[in-house]
């Protein structure tokens, strides 16, 4: 009896040792691949945390010591994060108010954050910049504006943000804009206003193609996904979305759309938010890997990327607690049989390919003039907006007539 117990104990020790050895080998292999190909993440909301926690006062924060967020410099280094699209996000309740100002402030804080730590970060606006940062062992800082409300229905504002370094626009956040419907339309909790994209919304897509800005379809309705995939002259991205077949949440991407993304040579950068991973409050690293496997099975590894959504969500999976944990996910994909080429594609080569094609399309359209045809006034009239420049100001009179009402309601609210 003692002999059998001893044999079982020895077997368990040997098994545990083998498992540990295998895990170490996979982690070492993951780190080797991450030294050969840049990890480019599509979406991180640290700038929003800087606003919420510090009102964008960078002198009040040390990114080496900050421990209340998913992201800081030591975690970035441990996670081998080579390039990050930082989200210039402002809430939907800024729409029709101060969305543009607040978005400019978020663009500014991203610039200042990167300038404050020049040994760690370098600002990037092109695929070539990302590659150069990787060669210098720095993290490339890129900007994505999260939500079409941030441009206030203005193509001039879109172009200006591009000049400030913005390289993608998420067409909506969780609210409709005057020209495009958001994902909540598919849940029935918000009405469809534009049947997808309005005519002006189509202008936005083509102007983004012309200037070389990536079109991001995270947060839009399924109809918008399909319309944009049809009309865009360049590949599109989903900066932080997952697979609908694994977790049927309307923020995720259905299989038929995955195939359209493949045909468009675009990319889906997989989100780590528990609610989009398992459709529950809890999840683990293996569940995230299931999304990678599913998209690879449906459309191939050429459309896959990483879009963690760190610091923008309240719950992340066990094993992916912060940005330092990316190598664990890479090791898990290797354990599941992903090839070195598959891994390198997902890490960053896919995004670089998409980015370069967007730049190529921009260059082919360089002779086109900027689109300066404005959105119809009736689509954007509200008490906070003037109508200078519009020839027909009849609708604005209606808007101006609301000013006394707004004032009265404001005063009543204060009294109550």
Secondary structure, 3 states (H helix, E strand, C coil): CHHHHHHHHHHHHHHHHHHHHHHHHHHHHHHHHHHHCCEEEEEECHHHHHHHHHCCCHHHCCCCCCCCCCCCHHHHHHCCEEEEEEEEECCHHHCCCCHHHHHHHHHHHHHHHHHHCCCCEEECCCHHHHHHHHHCCCEEEEEEEECHHHHCCCHHHHHHHHHCCEEEEECCCCCCECCECEHHHHHCCCCCCCCCECHHHHHHHHHHHHHCCEEECCCECHHHHHHHHHHCCCCCEECCCCECCCCCCCCCECHHHHHHHHHCCCEEEECCEHHHHCCCCCCEHHHHHHHHHHHHHHHCHHHEEECCCECCCCCECECCCCHHHHHHHHHHHHHCCCCHHHHHHHHHHHHHHHHHHHHHHHHHCCCCCCCCCCCCHHHHCCCCCCCCCCCCCHHHHHHHHCHHHHHHHHHHHHHC
